[in-house]
Amino acid sequence: MAQEVRGVIAPGRNEPVRVETIVVPDPGPGEAVVQIQACGVCHTDLHYKQGGINDDFPFLLGHEAAGIVESVGEGVTDVAPGDFVILNWRAVCGNCRACLRGRPWYCFNTHNAKQKMTLTDGTELSPALGIGAFAEKTLVAAGQCTKVDPAVSPAVAGLLGCGVMAGIGAAINTGNVGRGDTVAVIGCGGVGDAAIAGANLAGAAKIIAVDIDDRKLTTARTMGATHTVNSKETDPVAAIQELTGGFGADVVIEAVGRPETYKQAFYARDLAGTVVLVGVPTPDMKLELPLIDVFGRGGSLKSSWYGDCLPSRDFPMLIDLHLQGRLDLAKFVTETIQLDEVEQAFERMHGGDVLRSVVVF
């Protein structure tokens, strides 16, 4: 039987979000209903609210979440009621060309729940990234549930569902940061700081954090940065080269998503080095580089989708590292809030005042 719960919706472009009653249907074949325990406030949710993703309003926001499986539909075998799970937006299909070639982290046919959650008047909701977790309960595809050790705090675990995984994965999966490497990270918000933590975890010898906000640079040092550069005051390319013997970094991770910062990343890497773009650009942005420089500098220019993660592989591993004290994910949680405080959390995030606000149920 369908349930009525509270959830946060974005009713229209740039309109304030509001808490509404949401109707969650019973899970159908391949689906699961999850009782949400915590959900992070991510920039992607703000993009949905602003109409930067698409115009399928109203949106049920929230996607960086963890909770308990309440019920499952027919044919679901990987998770069961009572399991503690992190929700992910890469429910791999197992059958597309990427999956069949043994590269499921590139799955081109990820799936979501087939049924729609609605308002009480029947208006269908578009769940953010196919999840919609600013709600007491949500309906997802069972493959979007990744079982992890329940000893971890839900407020910490949920962050792997998006931003923290994107950053750590940009370093360890996409960038292949190795022991002794030099790494520069441009943009020290949640994703950039996670990339710093990932580079530190991988054994990088030197990690250079670049941002225009001294507050963020201070936080970056707590995540593992060995050096910081305020790019409002100093040319970041020259500074990175100076800190790397004049050569540039082995891996430069761009966590802003702008042409100007991408060019900085491109020229701040060593010959045959790697640039990883994990910051999300807008559709109107253009990049212009001399083709001879692209050729002459060699190396790799990569984009990192969701940190090129495979949730079933990476989520449990990172949670285990956290519980062992080797990866302090709690550092990313600036504050915990209630469901009706999401609009204010967007304002604090936009002002750079928080790393992550987390809604706790």
DRENFIVEX-166606 format. One record per residue (C-alpha): residue in one letter; x, y, z. Coordinates in Angstrom, 3 decimals, decimal comma, m for minus. Layout:
// residues N
aa = A | u = X | v = Y | w = Z;
...
This chain:
// residues 361
aa = M | u = 0,000 | v = 0,000 | w = 0,000;
aa = A | u = 1,311 | v = 3,467 | w = m0,882;
aa = Q | u = 2,633 | v = 5,596 | w = 1,983;
aa = E | u = 2,499 | v = 9,330 | w = 2,623;
aa = V | u = 5,723 | v = 10,936 | w = 3,887;
aa = R | u = 7,270 | v = 14,393 | w = 4,062;
aa = G | u = 9,686 | v = 15,484 | w = 1,351;
aa = V | u = 11,349 | v = 18,608 | w = m0,067;
aa = I | u = 10,330 | v = 19,641 | w = m3,566;
aa = A | u = 11,500 | v = 22,339 | w = m5,957;
aa = P | u = 8,215 | v = 23,555 | w = m7,475;
aa = G | u = 9,655 | v = 25,726 | w = m10,266;
aa = R | u = 12,768 | v = 27,426 | w = m11,602;
aa = N | u = 14,494 | v = 29,405 | w = m8,830;
aa = E | u = 11,461 | v = 29,158 | w = m6,539;
aa = P | u = 12,109 | v = 28,451 | w = m2,847;
aa = V | u = 11,918 | v = 24,776 | w = m1,953;
aa = R | u = 9,133 | v = 23,619 | w = 0,331;
aa = V | u = 8,178 | v = 20,583 | w = 2,378;
aa = E | u = 5,214 | v = 18,688 | w = 0,932;
aa = T | u = 3,435 | v = 15,388 | w = 1,510;
aa = I | u = 4,841 | v = 12,790 | w = m0,893;
aa = V | u = 3,104 | v = 9,566 | w = m1,927;
aa = V | u = 5,558 | v = 6,636 | w = m2,120;
aa = P | u = 4,171 | v = 3,521 | w = m3,860;
aa = D | u = 4,962 | v = m0,024 | w = m2,827;
aa = P | u = 8,053 | v = m1,338 | w = m4,618;
aa = G | u = 7,441 | v = m3,088 | w = m7,920;
aa = P | u = 9,716 | v = m5,650 | w = m9,606;
aa = G | u = 13,360 | v = m4,649 | w = m9,172;
aa = E | u = 12,515 | v = m1,744 | w = m6,822;
aa = A | u = 13,045 | v = m0,934 | w = m3,152;
aa = V | u = 11,618 | v = 1,501 | w = m0,629;
aa = V | u = 14,295 | v = 2,965 | w = 1,637;
aa = Q | u = 13,738 | v = 4,770 | w = 4,936;
aa = I | u = 16,146 | v = 7,700 | w = 4,710;
aa = Q | u = 18,314 | v = 8,390 | w = 7,757;
aa = A | u = 20,514 | v = 11,170 | w = 6,354;
aa = C | u = 20,946 | v = 13,092 | w = 3,092;
aa = G | u = 23,608 | v = 15,659 | w = 2,179;
aa = V | u = 22,804 | v = 18,995 | w = 0,545;
aa = C | u = 24,723 | v = 18,904 | w = m2,751;
aa = H | u = 25,362 | v = 21,541 | w = m5,437;
aa = T | u = 23,567 | v = 19,278 | w = m7,908;
aa = D | u = 20,339 | v = 19,726 | w = m5,931;
aa = L | u = 20,813 | v = 23,481 | w = m6,249;
aa = H | u = 21,280 | v = 23,069 | w = m10,011;
aa = Y | u = 17,961 | v = 21,195 | w = m10,162;
aa = K | u = 16,262 | v = 23,966 | w = m8,160;
aa = Q | u = 17,669 | v = 26,618 | w = m10,517;
aa = G | u = 16,538 | v = 24,731 | w = m13,633;
aa = G | u = 20,123 | v = 24,032 | w = m14,657;
aa = I | u = 19,547 | v = 20,308 | w = m15,235;
aa = N | u = 16,188 | v = 20,289 | w = m17,041;
aa = D | u = 12,665 | v = 21,654 | w = m16,683;
aa = D | u = 10,923 | v = 18,532 | w = m15,359;
aa = F | u = 9,473 | v = 20,357 | w = m12,349;
aa = P | u = 8,437 | v = 19,649 | w = m9,678;
aa = F | u = 11,598 | v = 17,895 | w = m8,488;
aa = L | u = 11,889 | v = 15,784 | w = m5,382;
aa = L | u = 15,357 | v = 16,878 | w = m4,309;
aa = G | u = 18,123 | v = 15,009 | w = m2,479;
aa = H | u = 20,377 | v = 12,186 | w = m3,628;
aa = E | u = 23,430 | v = 11,952 | w = m1,307;
aa = A | u = 21,783 | v = 9,574 | w = 1,130;
aa = A | u = 21,927 | v = 6,552 | w = 3,388;
aa = G | u = 19,177 | v = 4,608 | w = 5,103;
aa = I | u = 17,493 | v = 1,293 | w = 5,834;
aa = V | u = 15,756 | v = m0,856 | w = 3,216;
aa = E | u = 12,120 | v = m1,104 | w = 4,282;
aa = S | u = 10,717 | v = m3,312 | w = 1,530;
aa = V | u = 11,706 | v = m4,767 | w = m1,831;
aa = G | u = 9,825 | v = m5,797 | w = m4,936;
aa = E | u = 9,729 | v = m9,014 | w = m6,874;
aa = G | u = 13,049 | v = m10,378 | w = m8,095;
aa = V | u = 15,257 | v = m8,344 | w = m5,751;
aa = T | u = 18,022 | v = m10,495 | w = m4,250;
aa = D | u = 21,009 | v = m8,180 | w = m3,602;
aa = V | u = 19,406 | v = m6,303 | w = m0,701;
aa = A | u = 16,731 | v = m7,189 | w = 1,835;
aa = P | u = 14,584 | v = m5,358 | w = 4,375;
aa = G | u = 16,727 | v = m4,214 | w = 7,292;
aa = D | u = 19,907 | v = m3,706 | w = 5,248;
aa = F | u = 21,799 | v = m0,450 | w = 5,804;
aa = V | u = 22,561 | v = 1,037 | w = 2,383;
aa = I | u = 24,063 | v = 4,029 | w = 0,627;
aa = L | u = 22,027 | v = 5,193 | w = m2,349;
aa = N | u = 23,811 | v = 5,655 | w = m5,664;
aa = W | u = 22,839 | v = 7,004 | w = m9,061;
aa = R | u = 24,861 | v = 4,431 | w = m10,980;
aa = A | u = 22,762 | v = 1,282 | w = m10,859;
aa = V | u = 24,719 | v = m0,668 | w = m13,450;
aa = C | u = 22,702 | v = m2,639 | w = m15,974;
aa = G | u = 25,174 | v = m5,474 | w = m16,630;
aa = N | u = 24,198 | v = m5,648 | w = m20,288;
aa = C | u = 25,357 | v = m2,466 | w = m22,059;
aa = R | u = 28,559 | v = m2,333 | w = m24,111;
aa = A | u = 30,543 | v = m0,868 | w = m21,186;
aa = C | u = 29,376 | v = m3,542 | w = m18,747;
aa = L | u = 29,974 | v = m6,359 | w = m21,231;
aa = R | u = 33,531 | v = m5,107 | w = m21,792;
aa = G | u = 34,213 | v = m5,301 | w = m18,058;
aa = R | u = 33,963 | v = m1,541 | w = m17,439;
aa = P | u = 30,749 | v = m1,220 | w = m15,430;
aa = W | u = 31,885 | v = 2,086 | w = m13,897;
aa = Y | u = 31,121 | v = 3,541 | w = m17,350;
aa = C | u = 27,669 | v = 1,880 | w = m17,564;
aa = F | u = 25,712 | v = 3,667 | w = m20,297;
aa = N | u = 22,301 | v = 2,347 | w = m19,277;
aa = T | u = 21,928 | v = 2,910 | w = m15,543;
aa = H | u = 18,408 | v = 2,403 | w = m14,286;
aa = N | u = 15,973 | v = 4,004 | w = m11,858;
aa = A | u = 12,639 | v = 3,027 | w = m10,330;
aa = K | u = 9,946 | v = 2,627 | w = m12,981;
aa = Q | u = 7,105 | v = 3,879 | w = m10,790;
aa = K | u = 6,703 | v = 7,548 | w = m9,966;
aa = M | u = 6,371 | v = 9,156 | w = m6,572;
aa = T | u = 3,702 | v = 11,862 | w = m6,549;
aa = L | u = 2,134 | v = 14,691 | w = m4,600;
aa = T | u = m1,200 | v = 13,893 | w = m2,946;
aa = D | u = m3,049 | v = 15,403 | w = m5,927;
aa = G | u = m1,368 | v = 12,917 | w = m8,269;
aa = T | u = 1,265 | v = 15,298 | w = m9,705;
aa = E | u = 4,257 | v = 13,179 | w = m10,698;
aa = L | u = 7,618 | v = 14,115 | w = m9,193;
aa = S | u = 11,027 | v = 13,983 | w = m10,861;
aa = P | u = 13,478 | v = 12,570 | w = m8,311;
aa = A | u = 16,905 | v = 14,227 | w = m8,364;
aa = L | u = 19,378 | v = 11,868 | w = m10,061;
aa = G | u = 16,676 | v = 9,189 | w = m9,924;
aa = I | u = 16,761 | v = 9,132 | w = m6,103;
aa = G | u = 14,803 | v = 11,961 | w = m4,384;
aa = A | u = 16,078 | v = 11,508 | w = m0,825;
aa = F | u = 15,065 | v = 14,748 | w = 0,899;
aa = A | u = 12,168 | v = 12,628 | w = 2,105;
aa = E | u = 11,440 | v = 10,335 | w = 5,000;
aa = K | u = 11,213 | v = 7,449 | w = 2,516;
aa = T | u = 11,967 | v = 7,098 | w = m1,175;
aa = L | u = 11,449 | v = 4,600 | w = m3,993;
aa = V | u = 14,513 | v = 3,581 | w = m6,006;
aa = A | u = 15,739 | v = 0,796 | w = m8,239;
aa = A | u = 17,185 | v = m1,916 | w = m6,007;
aa = G | u = 20,491 | v = m1,575 | w = m7,854;
aa = Q | u = 20,738 | v = 1,948 | w = m6,451;
aa = C | u = 21,132 | v = 0,465 | w = m2,959;
aa = T | u = 24,664 | v = m0,473 | w = m1,914;
aa = K | u = 24,926 | v = m2,426 | w = 1,328;
aa = V | u = 27,685 | v = m1,261 | w = 3,718;
aa = D | u = 28,739 | v = m1,801 | w = 7,336;
aa = P | u = 25,938 | v = m0,403 | w = 9,563;
aa = A | u = 28,493 | v = 0,678 | w = 12,181;
aa = V | u = 29,089 | v = 3,893 | w = 10,240;
aa = S | u = 27,127 | v = 7,073 | w = 10,946;
aa = P | u = 24,412 | v = 7,620 | w = 8,299;
aa = A | u = 25,355 | v = 11,316 | w = 8,060;
aa = V | u = 28,863 | v = 10,273 | w = 7,030;
aa = A | u = 27,934 | v = 7,302 | w = 4,853;
aa = G | u = 25,481 | v = 9,186 | w = 2,657;
aa = L | u = 28,162 | v = 11,575 | w = 1,403;
aa = L | u = 29,696 | v = 8,758 | w = m0,632;
aa = G | u = 26,497 | v = 8,810 | w = m2,676;
aa = C | u = 27,763 | v = 11,806 | w = m4,652;
aa = G | u = 30,281 | v = 14,543 | w = m3,854;
aa = V | u = 32,814 | v = 12,743 | w = m1,693;
aa = M | u = 32,888 | v = 9,720 | w = m3,985;
aa = A | u = 33,248 | v = 11,988 | w = m7,024;
aa = G | u = 36,322 | v = 13,645 | w = m5,519;
aa = I | u = 38,021 | v = 10,567 | w = m4,082;
aa = G | u = 37,327 | v = 8,679 | w = m7,300;
aa = A | u = 38,731 | v = 11,507 | w = m9,435;
aa = A | u = 42,043 | v = 10,960 | w = m7,653;
aa = I | u = 42,243 | v = 7,199 | w = m7,198;
aa = N | u = 40,141 | v = 5,908 | w = m10,102;
aa = T | u = 40,338 | v = 8,474 | w = m12,918;
aa = G | u = 43,643 | v = 10,140 | w = m12,086;
aa = N | u = 45,362 | v = 6,924 | w = m10,961;
aa = V | u = 47,327 | v = 8,886 | w = m8,373;
aa = G | u = 50,178 | v = 6,748 | w = m7,118;
aa = R | u = 52,751 | v = 6,716 | w = m4,339;
aa = G | u = 55,146 | v = 9,640 | w = m4,601;
aa = D | u = 53,115 | v = 11,571 | w = m7,170;
aa = T | u = 52,673 | v = 15,329 | w = m7,111;
aa = V | u = 49,025 | v = 16,390 | w = m7,280;
aa = A | u = 47,328 | v = 19,765 | w = m7,621;
aa = V | u = 43,614 | v = 20,268 | w = m6,930;
aa = I | u = 41,972 | v = 23,430 | w = m8,280;
aa = G | u = 38,783 | v = 24,272 | w = m6,392;
aa = C | u = 38,506 | v = 23,262 | w = m2,734;
aa = G | u = 34,811 | v = 22,765 | w = m2,141;
aa = G | u = 33,423 | v = 19,385 | w = m1,112;
aa = V | u = 34,517 | v = 17,575 | w = m4,280;
aa = G | u = 37,954 | v = 19,209 | w = m4,363;
aa = D | u = 38,590 | v = 18,420 | w = m0,703;
aa = A | u = 37,543 | v = 14,827 | w = m1,352;
aa = A | u = 40,055 | v = 14,695 | w = m4,220;
aa = I | u = 42,722 | v = 15,915 | w = m1,781;
aa = A | u = 41,725 | v = 13,191 | w = 0,680;
aa = G | u = 41,838 | v = 10,625 | w = m2,129;
aa = A | u = 45,296 | v = 11,743 | w = m3,256;
aa = N | u = 46,495 | v = 11,558 | w = 0,330;
aa = L | u = 45,017 | v = 8,073 | w = 0,676;
aa = A | u = 46,834 | v = 6,999 | w = m2,509;
aa = G | u = 50,194 | v = 8,109 | w = m1,136;
aa = A | u = 50,854 | v = 11,322 | w = m3,069;
aa = A | u = 54,030 | v = 13,000 | w = m1,872;
aa = K | u = 52,916 | v = 16,563 | w = m2,497;
aa = I | u = 49,318 | v = 17,814 | w = m2,698;
aa = I | u = 48,796 | v = 21,438 | w = m3,725;
aa = A | u = 45,392 | v = 22,981 | w = m3,010;
aa = V | u = 44,310 | v = 25,971 | w = m5,129;
aa = D | u = 41,355 | v = 28,258 | w = m4,384;
aa = I | u = 40,448 | v = 31,938 | w = m4,107;
aa = D | u = 39,070 | v = 31,573 | w = m0,569;
aa = D | u = 41,529 | v = 31,338 | w = 2,332;
aa = R | u = 38,868 | v = 29,616 | w = 4,458;
aa = K | u = 38,696 | v = 26,778 | w = 1,967;
aa = L | u = 42,479 | v = 26,558 | w = 1,765;
aa = T | u = 42,648 | v = 26,190 | w = 5,537;
aa = T | u = 40,148 | v = 23,334 | w = 5,371;
aa = A | u = 42,091 | v = 21,751 | w = 2,492;
aa = R | u = 45,120 | v = 21,394 | w = 4,767;
aa = T | u = 43,043 | v = 19,366 | w = 7,222;
aa = M | u = 42,146 | v = 17,024 | w = 4,348;
aa = G | u = 45,779 | v = 16,346 | w = 3,464;
aa = A | u = 47,007 | v = 19,271 | w = 1,350;
aa = T | u = 50,724 | v = 19,895 | w = 1,890;
aa = H | u = 50,752 | v = 23,303 | w = 0,174;
aa = T | u = 48,127 | v = 25,941 | w = m0,641;
aa = V | u = 47,865 | v = 28,621 | w = m3,320;
aa = N | u = 45,421 | v = 31,536 | w = m3,285;
aa = S | u = 44,832 | v = 32,013 | w = m7,023;
aa = K | u = 43,283 | v = 35,442 | w = m6,445;
aa = E | u = 46,679 | v = 36,666 | w = m5,284;
aa = T | u = 49,113 | v = 34,386 | w = m7,155;
aa = D | u = 49,314 | v = 32,895 | w = m10,654;
aa = P | u = 48,424 | v = 29,258 | w = m9,835;
aa = V | u = 50,284 | v = 27,800 | w = m12,836;
aa = A | u = 53,537 | v = 29,509 | w = m11,840;
aa = A | u = 53,012 | v = 28,596 | w = m8,191;
aa = I | u = 52,390 | v = 24,913 | w = m8,955;
aa = Q | u = 55,433 | v = 24,788 | w = m11,213;
aa = E | u = 57,585 | v = 26,429 | w = m8,543;
aa = L | u = 56,418 | v = 23,877 | w = m5,967;
aa = T | u = 57,260 | v = 20,982 | w = m8,316;
aa = G | u = 60,791 | v = 21,851 | w = m9,332;
aa = G | u = 59,632 | v = 23,869 | w = m12,332;
aa = F | u = 57,948 | v = 20,889 | w = m13,986;
aa = G | u = 54,287 | v = 20,925 | w = m12,983;
aa = A | u = 52,205 | v = 18,304 | w = m11,159;
aa = D | u = 51,861 | v = 14,691 | w = m12,247;
aa = V | u = 48,082 | v = 14,926 | w = m11,834;
aa = V | u = 45,972 | v = 18,104 | w = m11,779;
aa = I | u = 42,347 | v = 17,745 | w = m10,740;
aa = E | u = 39,983 | v = 20,542 | w = m11,836;
aa = A | u = 37,066 | v = 20,637 | w = m9,404;
aa = V | u = 35,467 | v = 23,922 | w = m10,523;
aa = G | u = 34,177 | v = 23,260 | w = m14,026;
aa = R | u = 35,143 | v = 26,489 | w = m15,788;
aa = P | u = 37,255 | v = 27,124 | w = m18,929;
aa = E | u = 39,627 | v = 29,453 | w = m17,050;
aa = T | u = 40,428 | v = 26,935 | w = m14,343;
aa = Y | u = 40,641 | v = 24,088 | w = m16,861;
aa = K | u = 43,332 | v = 26,015 | w = m18,748;
aa = Q | u = 45,187 | v = 26,503 | w = m15,487;
aa = A | u = 45,020 | v = 22,750 | w = m14,882;
aa = F | u = 46,208 | v = 22,034 | w = m18,425;
aa = Y | u = 49,310 | v = 24,218 | w = m18,145;
aa = A | u = 50,035 | v = 23,333 | w = m14,496;
aa = R | u = 50,680 | v = 19,654 | w = m15,257;
aa = D | u = 54,029 | v = 18,105 | w = m16,034;
aa = L | u = 54,844 | v = 16,773 | w = m19,513;
aa = A | u = 52,930 | v = 13,514 | w = m20,015;
aa = G | u = 50,890 | v = 14,413 | w = m16,915;
aa = T | u = 47,175 | v = 13,946 | w = m16,410;
aa = V | u = 44,342 | v = 16,479 | w = m16,162;
aa = V | u = 41,125 | v = 15,272 | w = m14,550;
aa = L | u = 37,959 | v = 17,343 | w = m14,997;
aa = V | u = 35,513 | v = 16,557 | w = m12,189;
aa = G | u = 33,961 | v = 20,046 | w = m11,869;
aa = V | u = 30,704 | v = 20,231 | w = m13,814;
aa = P | u = 30,543 | v = 22,921 | w = m16,545;
aa = T | u = 27,371 | v = 24,501 | w = m17,906;
aa = P | u = 26,211 | v = 23,751 | w = m21,473;
aa = D | u = 27,187 | v = 27,202 | w = m22,779;
aa = M | u = 30,868 | v = 26,999 | w = m21,805;
aa = K | u = 33,541 | v = 26,724 | w = m24,521;
aa = L | u = 37,202 | v = 25,771 | w = m24,252;
aa = E | u = 39,923 | v = 26,951 | w = m26,630;
aa = L | u = 43,458 | v = 25,538 | w = m26,501;
aa = P | u = 46,273 | v = 25,587 | w = m29,063;
aa = L | u = 46,186 | v = 22,119 | w = m30,615;
aa = I | u = 49,980 | v = 22,067 | w = m30,765;
aa = D | u = 50,016 | v = 22,339 | w = m26,955;
aa = V | u = 47,573 | v = 19,466 | w = m26,614;
aa = F | u = 49,858 | v = 17,383 | w = m28,822;
aa = G | u = 53,182 | v = 18,630 | w = m27,540;
aa = R | u = 52,521 | v = 18,210 | w = m23,824;
aa = G | u = 51,335 | v = 14,615 | w = m24,206;
aa = G | u = 49,697 | v = 12,848 | w = m21,316;
aa = S | u = 45,989 | v = 12,455 | w = m20,706;
aa = L | u = 42,975 | v = 14,761 | w = m20,537;
aa = K | u = 40,220 | v = 12,922 | w = m18,687;
aa = S | u = 36,709 | v = 13,574 | w = m17,472;
aa = S | u = 35,612 | v = 11,869 | w = m14,263;
aa = W | u = 31,993 | v = 10,737 | w = m14,123;
aa = Y | u = 30,991 | v = 10,120 | w = m10,498;
aa = G | u = 34,658 | v = 9,483 | w = m9,758;
aa = D | u = 34,496 | v = 6,559 | w = m12,227;
aa = C | u = 33,236 | v = 4,592 | w = m9,254;
aa = L | u = 31,645 | v = 1,187 | w = m9,059;
aa = P | u = 29,434 | v = 1,537 | w = m5,974;
aa = S | u = 29,443 | v = m2,172 | w = m5,122;
aa = R | u = 33,256 | v = m2,104 | w = m5,087;
aa = D | u = 34,088 | v = 1,380 | w = m3,796;
aa = F | u = 31,445 | v = 2,208 | w = m1,175;
aa = P | u = 32,147 | v = m0,753 | w = 1,159;
aa = M | u = 35,905 | v = m0,291 | w = 0,758;
aa = L | u = 35,817 | v = 3,412 | w = 1,668;
aa = I | u = 33,462 | v = 2,821 | w = 4,603;
aa = D | u = 35,846 | v = 0,150 | w = 5,916;
aa = L | u = 38,777 | v = 2,582 | w = 5,628;
aa = H | u = 36,739 | v = 5,175 | w = 7,524;
aa = L | u = 35,890 | v = 2,733 | w = 10,312;
aa = Q | u = 39,562 | v = 1,761 | w = 10,538;
aa = G | u = 40,492 | v = 5,426 | w = 11,069;
aa = R | u = 42,362 | v = 5,686 | w = 7,757;
aa = L | u = 39,884 | v = 8,007 | w = 5,995;
aa = D | u = 38,093 | v = 10,586 | w = 8,151;
aa = L | u = 34,856 | v = 11,145 | w = 6,259;
aa = A | u = 33,339 | v = 12,964 | w = 9,248;
aa = K | u = 35,472 | v = 16,008 | w = 8,382;
aa = F | u = 33,158 | v = 16,692 | w = 5,447;
aa = V | u = 30,071 | v = 17,195 | w = 7,643;
aa = T | u = 29,889 | v = 20,870 | w = 8,647;
aa = E | u = 26,413 | v = 20,765 | w = 10,179;
aa = T | u = 23,345 | v = 18,594 | w = 10,548;
aa = I | u = 19,944 | v = 20,145 | w = 9,850;
aa = Q | u = 16,239 | v = 19,357 | w = 9,678;
aa = L | u = 14,175 | v = 18,787 | w = 6,544;
aa = D | u = 12,638 | v = 22,264 | w = 6,660;
aa = E | u = 16,073 | v = 23,943 | w = 6,704;
aa = V | u = 17,185 | v = 22,916 | w = 3,183;
aa = E | u = 16,531 | v = 26,333 | w = 1,618;
aa = Q | u = 18,760 | v = 28,018 | w = 4,199;
aa = A | u = 21,405 | v = 25,324 | w = 3,650;
aa = F | u = 21,469 | v = 26,196 | w = m0,062;
aa = E | u = 22,193 | v = 29,807 | w = 0,867;
aa = R | u = 25,051 | v = 28,832 | w = 3,185;
aa = M | u = 26,487 | v = 26,487 | w = 0,540;
aa = H | u = 26,295 | v = 29,183 | w = m2,146;
aa = G | u = 28,142 | v = 31,572 | w = 0,174;
aa = G | u = 30,922 | v = 29,072 | w = 0,787;
aa = D | u = 30,096 | v = 28,898 | w = 4,489;
aa = V | u = 29,801 | v = 25,095 | w = 4,720;
aa = L | u = 31,485 | v = 22,035 | w = 3,296;
aa = R | u = 28,377 | v = 19,892 | w = 3,679;
aa = S | u = 25,044 | v = 20,387 | w = 5,400;
aa = V | u = 23,368 | v = 17,042 | w = 6,082;
aa = V | u = 19,664 | v = 16,522 | w = 6,668;
aa = V | u = 19,246 | v = 13,999 | w = 9,499;
aa = F | u = 15,918 | v = 12,256 | w = 10,043;
